[in-house]
Amino acid sequence: MKDILVEVKNLTKIYGKGELAVKALDNINLKIRRGDFIVVMGPSGSGKTTLLNMIGALDKPSSGEVIIENINISKIKESELYKIRREKIGFIFQNYYLIPTLNVLQNVLVPVFPLKKKESNFKKRAKKLLSEVGLEGKEQRKPFQLSGGEQQRVAIARALILDPVLILADEPTGNLDTKMGMEIIQLMRKLNQEKEKTFLIVTHDQRIAKFSNKVIQLEDGKIKTPLSTSYKT
């Protein structure tokens, strides 16, 4: 059994106060093991993105804990949380968020810019990652010269540049057609299997579930069973 990378304990998130209060997450308990490829599904408003934001240290819970590699990020000051986001987590978004004025190689290197390390030290790794995601030879192209699928491949390489322990993906195929969407998920699954990267993916796409080793179904901020305990081999 692989060790636990992330543990979520009694996690609750409430937005607003009084009569306007909305409970986005309601006492969530979850364990993510190193090397998992987990898909989180559920209708709009079920709490999927909120859960991702809590685990990704993009927002703080109203109560409960998120523990990553034995670090309780719920107790860390905001001024220190950026280190967790930078060093332990890679993010992939539906809209790619590439910088249009930078070329492909530079976009992959964006997470490196704030570090007190020479960018040149990461260029070799960036080029290797671009080759692994199928973009070798396109390092100098700008985002507008790429297809949607290619832009998402750049975003995947960018998420991996600092070698995070956890990759969080929010609707990574949402802006792609069916064929390209499946290619992106297959690429992510390949990286999961070959590099043993841990993925947590939020999606509406039922087809993505077949690639996972665990499916979590959210509804009204709560985890439904039995899907949440169903591991595939």
N, C-alpha and C positions, 0 to 999 in steps of 0.2 A: 504494500500500500504506500503510495507516495505521500510525502509530508504535506501538511497544511500550509498553504501560502497565505491565504486570506481567511479571516474568520469574522463574520458579522454577528453581533450579539444584541438581541432585543432592540433592533434598530427602528426608530420611529422618527418621522419627519412631518412637522406640522407647519403649514404656511398660513399666515394671517392670525388674527386673534378673535376671541369671543364668537359671536354668531357667524363671522366670516371665516373662521378657521377651517382649513381643509387638511385632512390627514392623508398625505401623499404616500407614506409608508407606515405600516401598522405592525410593530413588533416583529420585524424580520430576523430570522436566524438562518445562517448560511455558512457553509464551509467550501472553500475553493482549494483544491489540491494542486500542487505543482505539476504542470503538464496538462491540466484540464483544458477542454475546449467546450465551454458552456454557452448555451444559447438561452437568452431570456426573452420570453414571449408574453403577449397579453394585449388587450385592447388599448386604444388611446386613453390616457388618463389613469392607467393601472399602476403607474409608479416606476416603470422601466427605466426611464432616463434619470429620474430622481435617484434610484438605486445606484446607477452607474456614477452619477455625480458624487454620491456619498463615498463610494469605494475609491473613486479617483481623486479624492481630497479637493474637489471643486466646490463642495458645500459641506456644511457641518450638520450633523443630526440634531434633532430636538432632544433626543435621549437615545441611549444605547451606544454601542462601540463598533468601530471598524479597526481590525488589527491586521497589519501587513508585516509579515516576517517578524512577528513578536513586537512590533511597534504599534502602540495604540494611537492612531492618527487623530482620533476624536479628541485627544487631550493635548495635542500639539498646538502651539500658538500659530496664528495665521502667518506671522512673519517667518516661521520655520517650515510651513507646509509646502512651500515651493520646492524645497529640497526633495521631499517625498515624491512630488509630481515629476520632478526632473530626473531623479535617480532611479526610481522604482517603477514608474508607470509610463507606458506609451499610449497615445490617443489616436484613434482613427474616427473621422467624422463623415457624415453623409455628404457634406458640401466640400470636402477635401481641404479647404482653407490653405491653398497654396498662395504664395505671394507672386502676383502676376509679373512684377518687374524682375524677378530672379529666375535664373534658369533651373533646370531639373536638379542638377548637382547642388546648387546653392540652397534650394528648397529643402533638400534632405539634410543639409548642414545647419539649418536654422536653430535647432535645439542646442547646438554647440556654441553659437555666438555669445551667449552670456557667460560662458565658462572662461576661467583664466588658463586656458590651454590653447595651444596653437591650432588653428583651424586645419592646417596642413596635416596634422597628426590624424585627423579623422577622414581626410579625403580618400585615402585608400579603402577604408572601411565603407564609406559612402558608395564608391564605385562598385565594390563587391556586392553590396546590398542591391544596388540598381540592376546588376547583372542577375542576381538571384530572383528578382521580381520581374525579369523579362524586359528590362529597359536598357540593356547594354547598347552603347552607341547613340543614345538619346540624351546624354548628360547636358548638352549645351542648348537644348530646346527650351522654349518658354512654355508655360502651362497652356496658353491658347493654341499651341501647335500640337497638343496631345488630345486624344479622345478621353471621354469620361473615365473609362476603365484604366487608361494609362495614368491619368491624374491620381486615381485612387491607389495605383501601384506606387507612385511617388510618395503618397501619404503613408503607405505601409512602410516603405523604406525609411522615411523620416521617423516614424514611431519606433523603429528598431535601432536607430543610430547610436543611442546611449546605452544599448543593451539592457533594457528594463526587464524586470521579473514578471511583469503583468501588462498585457495589452488589452485596452478597453475600446470596443468598437460600437458606435451608436449609429444604427441603420447604415452600415457600410455599403449596402447595395441599393439604397433608396433612390439614387439618381441614375441608376444604370438599367439598361434593358436586360431581359431574362438571360441571354447568353453571356453577356459580360458580367452580370451579377454572379452567375455560377462560377465563372472563371476566377473572380476575386475570392469567393469563399473557398474554392479549391486551393487557391494559392495560400490563403491564411491557414487552412488545414495542413497543407504541406509544411509550412513554417512551424506549425505546432508540433508536427510529428518529427521532423528532421532536426529542428533546433530546440525542441522541447519547450517552446514558448507557451505560456499560459494565456488563454484568450477568454474574455467574457464579452459576448456579443448580444446587443439588444437589437431586435428585429421584429417586423410584422410578417416577414416572409416565411411561411410554413415549410418551404422546401429546404431552408437552411438547417432545420432541426435534424435532418438525416445525417448531417456531417458531424454532429455534436456527440460527445460522450455523456452529456447530461443536459436535460431541458428543464428550465425553471419557468413555470407558468404563474404570472402575476395577475391578480384581479382585485381591484379596490384596495391596493396597497398591501395585499397579503399574498403569501405563496400558497398556491393550490397543490394538493396532492392528487394522484400518486406521481405525476410527472416529475416532480422535484426530487424524487429519490430514485429515479430510473437511470442507472448507469449502463452504457453500452460497452461492449468489449471489442 
